[in-house]
Each structure stands twice: as structure tokens, then as C-alpha cells.
Amino acid sequence: MNVDEDLLRNVAKLARLKLTKEETITFLPQLNEVLDVFSKLEEVNTDNTKSSFQPVPLKNALREDKPTVCNTQEEVLKLTDHKKDGYFKGPKAV
């Protein structure tokens, strides 16, 4: 696919980019080069390739839920100076 100046300006307009004449001159050969490289993907034989939307298989990384001993409220509040009436004291939220 060959991109001309009109197509580049149209794509830039759709992307809400304001390209100067100098930028258009600079980007036009670069965009054509990128598209040429991607066009080589059409040569790859993918007949026996299974479609995939995830490059890495997804799996649940969940651990078994086991009850454990927790700290008490008093033990936890001993670790901070920012407390009031048995709770952590934080910054005001407006």
C-alpha cells in the first residue's frame, strides 16, 4: 500500500493532528516504510495456525483460602500515631 499526501492529511485530520507541511514531508516516507514492513506479514503461511487473542495463556492465580490468625485492633493501632477513637486517622476528604 502506498500512502500519498492526501491520504496522510486525511488520517491526520481523523486523528485530530495538525501536521505542518514539513511534518508531512518527513512522515510520508516513514509511514510508507512502516507499511512496507507490515506488508511482509502477508507472506507468512498461517494456514495451520490457531487464532489467538492472548499471546500468553490466561489462568487463575488464586490461592486456597485458609483462615489465619489476625492482629487485634489494639495491636495494629499501637503501630501508628495517627489514631482517634479506636480508628486510623487520615487526611480530610472534601
Secondary structure, 3 states (H helix, E strand, C coil): CCCCHHHHHHHHHHCCCCCCHHHHHHHHHHHHHHHHHHHHHHHCCCCCCCCCCCCCCCCCCCCCCCCCCCCCHHHHHCCCCCEECCEECCCCCC
